[in-house]
Amino acid sequence: MTFLELVSSFVSSERLLTPEAKVVVGLSGGADSSALLAVLCELGYECHAVHCHFGLRGSEADRDLNHSRQLAARFGVEFYSVYFDTYAYAKQNGVSLEMACRELRYDYFEKLCDQLGADVIAVGHHKEDNIETFFLNLLRGSGLHGLRAMLPRRGRIVRPLLSVSKSQILDFLRVRGIEYVEDSSNSSNDFRRNRLRNVVLPILEEQFPGSLDAVHESVKNLRRNEELYNALLPKRVNCLDGITETLLFEWLSPFGFNSAQCEQILTSTPGAQFMSDTHKLTLCKGNFYELDELQFRLERPRLNGRIYPRPKNFKPSKGVLYLDADSVNKSKGNWELRLRRAGDRIKPFGMITGTKLVNDILAEAGVSVSGRDRSYVLTLDGEILWVVGVRASAHYPVTESTKNIIEIYHEKERD
């Protein structure tokens, strides 16, 4: 089949677009989004192109904006652009730049969709993007929901190119004579996804030819398995009799509870309470539990950080986490900022042997019982490095031989 036929068949089989659909198309100017706009226009859909300028890449970002505007003009579609102060948003909301771009982009897409009365928002993720997502989630220890990777449709977001490869996209652009821009950051291996794309997956395909297509088929099978799993999942009840940890997690994860908390819930006694960012669960007599929505939302700490050479006269500040950068770089890099859990333990800095309950450390610091439930810890590869703002661990310490320091601090410490 031709590229046009492949995309049309996928759109039809997944019921992504009706023939009269009005589509907001995310257009970065790169190969994937350029091919997406071109193919949807050729298939006869009413398209509206939107470009996001995140203010992160200087003149290169300006180039992308101008190219996207010209491409939209070539296909005769309405063009919209928006500029974001991404650094300010990331700082204000305590998220990474990558997450800030994602939140800003999709929030604007949704608003524009409402404004235009559009039916869907189309984005240019393709087959390899989905394979990368599968591996990233696999390396994080994800379950079924993570391993099925990206869905063809999520709400109003549709991915018409999810069944075609990057090489097919590039061939289509070449045949049509459509130019596109390259994001120079894609060649950098500083990011986990880029290392997968540029290093790991090419080696995998070289050593095991056809492996990426096989993974793609496995992802499709996992998606079907998830659909069956969700259809057979029992409706949530408030009694824990005969309930497994897996089933309890499926019931409670939409309310922000994690698998470790579910394990503790099943082994705790009446009166025990567990909190997510939005809900509180209380164990009652008779193996029942009550689930209540919090009248307030727990505020996640806004963490910031920097890396710099270790000064000769290094003097740590109170309430700040300092780590040996070279030691941290040897870790798997799985960071998590989360609420304290019952039974959490840390090996405090300065403690020669053993560990200590995080709850005890907070109590010694004068934190109230209710405040302890609202306290956060920062972990790396599952190990608690910092009771945020209170106590650091003995892991990755800054010593006389440290060359570079990672400094992480709570935003309010620098206000």
N, C-alpha and C positions, 0 to 999 in steps of 0.2 A: 504493500500500500504506500501511497505517497504520504508526505508529512501532513498535508492537509487532511487526507482521509484518516490517518492515525488519530489526529486530534479530534476530528469530528466524531469518529467512532467512540472515543473515550468519553467525550462530552455527552454523547447520547446514552451510552451504557451506564454512566454514573448519574445521569439526569442532572447535570450541572447547570444547563441553560435551556430555556425554552426558545423557540425560534424568534419570538418578539422581544427577547430580554434586552434590557438596557444595562450596560456593563460599565462599571468604573474600573479602569485598568491601571494598576500600579506600574509606572514607567520610570525606571532608573536611567535608561539609556544604554544599559548593558545588553549583552547578546540575548539573554533569556527573556527579559521584558520587551525588548524590541521585536523578537519573534512572536511573543504573545500578542502584542498589539496588531502586528501584521496579519497573523493567522485568523484572529477574531474578526478583523475587518474584512478579510477575504471570504470568510464564512457568512458574512452578511449581518453581523450583530451591530447594534447601535453602541458605539464605544465612546467613552469620555476618558481621556488620559490625564493622570495626575502624577506630578513629580514632587518629591520631598527633598529639600536642601537642608542638610543637618548642620551646616556650618563647621564641618570637621576637617575638610581636605583642601581648603584654600581654593586656588585657581582651578584645580582639577574638578572640584564640585561645581564651580561656575560653568566649566566646559560641559559637564554632564547635563546641567539645566538647559543650556543653549541647544545641545544636540537633541534632547528630548522634545523641546519646543519645535525644532525643525522637523523631527520625525512625525510628530502629531500633525503638523501642517501638511506633510507629504501625503498622509492618509485622510486628510480632511476631517479630523475629529477635533472636538473642543479640548483645549488644554488648560489645565489648572496647575498651579505650583504654590508651594508654601515653604516658608523659611522657619526653622526651629533653632532656638538657643539650647542646643542639646546639653552642653556642659551645665548650664544653670538648672535644667530639668533634672539631670542625673544627681546633682548635688542636693537639690531640694527634696527629691524623693528617695534618696539613699539607694540608688540602683546603678549598675554598671552602664557605661556608654552604649554598649550593645543592647541592653535591655531598654534603655531610654529611647533609642532609635526605634525599636520595635513598638513600644507603647505609643510613642508620638505618631508613628506612621499609621498604625491601625486605628487609633482614635480618630485621626483626621479622615481616613478613608471612610469610616462609619458615618461621620458627620456629613461628608460630601455626598455619600450615598443617600442619606435622608434628604439633603438639600435638593438633589437632582431627581429624587423619586426613582432612583435606580434599583434594580433587582438584586444584583450581586457585585462583589468586588473580586476581580480576577488578579491573581499574582502568578509570577513566573517560575515557581518551583518545578524542577524536572526530576527525572528518575534518579540521577546521581545524588541530588540534594536529599532525596528520601533515604537512599542507602546510607549517606553520611549521618542522617538523623538516627537511623536504626543503630549504627555503631556507637554513636555518642551516648545514646540511651543504654545500650548494652554495657558500655564501660562504666556507667553510673550505677549498674545493678538494677535496672528498671524491670518491671513486670510486663504483663501482656499489653497494658495500655501504652507503655513507652515503646515497646518493640514493634508495635504495628505502625510506628512512625507517623508521618503526616497523612491526614485524610484528604481525599479529593474535595470534600466539602466540610467546612466547619462554620456553622452559622451562615453568614452571608459571604464568607470567604470561599472562593473556588479556585482550584488549581488545574486548569485544563491541560497543562503540559506534563503532568505527573507520570505519564506512561511513555514519554519520549526521552531520548538520551541527549546529552550535550552535543555529541557529534552530529546527531540528526538536526539539532537546532542550528548549528553552525553551517551545515550543508544547505539548509533551507535559506538562511540569510545570504549565503554566497550565490545561490542560484537566483534569488530575487534581487541581488545587488543592493542589499540593505546594510548600511554601515552601522557600527555600534561602538561604544566606548568601553575601555577597560579600567576597572578600579585597581589602582596599583597596590592597594592593601591586600588584594587576593593572592598576590605572590609571596606575601610574608607568612612565615610559619610560626608566628608568635601566638596565633590562636589555634585552639584545639581542632576546630573544624577544618582550618586550612592545612594543618599537619595531616589530617586524615585524607583530605582531597589531594594534596600535592605529594605526599610521601607514602602513606600506608596503603591506600587503595590501589595506586598504580603497581606497587610491588605485589599485592595480593593478586591482581589480575594477571601480572606477568608470570607468577609462580603457579597460579591455578586458573588458566584461561577459562573464561565463561563464568567465573565465580560471582561477579557482580550481577549478572543477569539472574543467576540462581538465588542470590540474596534478595533481589527484587521480587522474585516469585515467592520467596519465603515471607516477605513483608506482606504481600497480598493475602497469603494463607493466614497469617496472624491476624490480619484485619477481619477476615471471615470468622476466625475463631473468636475474636472479641465480640462480634455481632451475636454469635450464638451464646457466648458466655453472658452477655448483658440480657439476652432474652430469657435465659434460664435462671438468672439471679433472683433469689427470693426477695419479697418485699421486706423492708426493714421493720423489725419489731423492737420493743423496749425490754425484752427479756433475754438474758445471756445463757439460759439453759441450752446446752448442746451446741453452742455457737463456736465455730472455729475462729482462729485469729484472722485467717484470710477473709472469711465472710464478714467479720466485724469491720475489718479495714475497708472493704468495699462499701459498707453502709456508712462509715464515719468519715472517710476521706473527703467527700464533698463538703464536710463541715470543718476541714482543716486539720484533722487528726492524722498522725502518721502511724506506720506499722509498729514502731517501738511502743508508742502509747497504747495501741490496741493490745499488744502482748501484756503490758502491765495492767490494763483494765481487767483482763480475764484472770489475773492472779491476785488482785487486790481485794480488800475487805470493804463492807458497807461503810459509807462515810467518806471514802477516798474521792478526791476531785481531780479532774484533768482539764486542762485548758488549751484551746487553740487560739489563733488570733481573733476569732469571731465567736466561739462557743465555749460553754462550760459543761462538762459531763460529770454528774454526781452518781456514785454507786449507792443503791438503796437495798434494804432488806429484801430477801426473797429472790436475789439474783436479778433484780430489775435495775434500770438506770434512767436518769432524767437528763434530757439534753436541752439546755437553755441558751438562747442567743444573748450575747453580752450586750449590755446597754451602751457600752463604749467599745471601741476597737483598740486592741493593744497596739501601741505605737512601736514600730520597728526602729531600732537605733539607726541613725544615718551615719554610716561609717565612711571614712575617707582614708586615703593613704598615699604614701610616696616611697620611692626607693632612692637611696643616696649613699655615697661612700662613707664608711665609718670614720668620724672625726677622731683625732688623737685623744682629745679630752671628752669622750662620750659621757654625757650625763642624762640618764633617762628621766622623763617627766612622769608624774603620777597620773594614773588613769589612761596610759597610752601603752599599746602593745608593740614591742620591738622584736623582730625575728632576724635570724641570719639568712639573708637572701639566697645565698648559694645552697644552703641546706634545704630550704623550702623548694628550690627549683628541682631537687631530686625526688620530690614527692609526686604522687599521682595528680595532685592539683584539684582534688574534689573539695571545694570550700562550701560551707553551709553556715548561715546565720539563722539560729532557731531559738525558740523558747526553751528554758530549762525544763528538764524532765525529772520526774521522781527517780532517784537512784543514780543520777548523773554523778560521775566522779572525775576529778582532775588531779594531775600530778603537779602541785603548785611549784612555782619557781622558788628555789631555796630549800625545798624539802628533799632530803637525800634519798630516802626510800619510801615506797608506798604511795597511796593516793588518798584523796580526801573528798567527802561528799560536797558537791557544789552548794547544796542547801546549808551545810554547816559554815561554809565560807561566807555566804550571804548573811547568815545570822550573825557571825562574828563582826561583819561590816556594819551591823545595825540596820539591815534591811528588814522591813516588816514581813509577816507571813504572807500577806496578800501581795506585797511587793516582790517577794521571791517568785511567786507564780507568774509575774510579769517580767522577770529577768531573762536576758538573752545570753546565749553562749555562741562563740565562733569556733567552728571545728574545721579541721583539715584532715581528709581521709578518715573521718569518723572519730578522730582524737580531739578532745576539747583543748583548744589553745588559749582561750580567754573567756573568763566570766566578764562580760563587757563592762568596762569601766571600773572593775573591782579587783580582779586578780588574774595574772598571767600564769601560764603553765611553764614547766621546765623544758618543753620541746623547742627545738630550733633556737637555742639561746644565743644572744650576742656575746661574744667572748673577745679576748685580745686578738685572736687570729681572724676574726670576722672582717671581711673586706667591704661588703655592702649590706646595708640595713634596710629591712622593710619596716616602715612605721605605719601603724594603723591606729586611728583615733576616732572617738565618738565626736560627731560634729559639734555638739554642745561644749566639748572641751576646748574648742577653738573659737567659739563665738565671741 
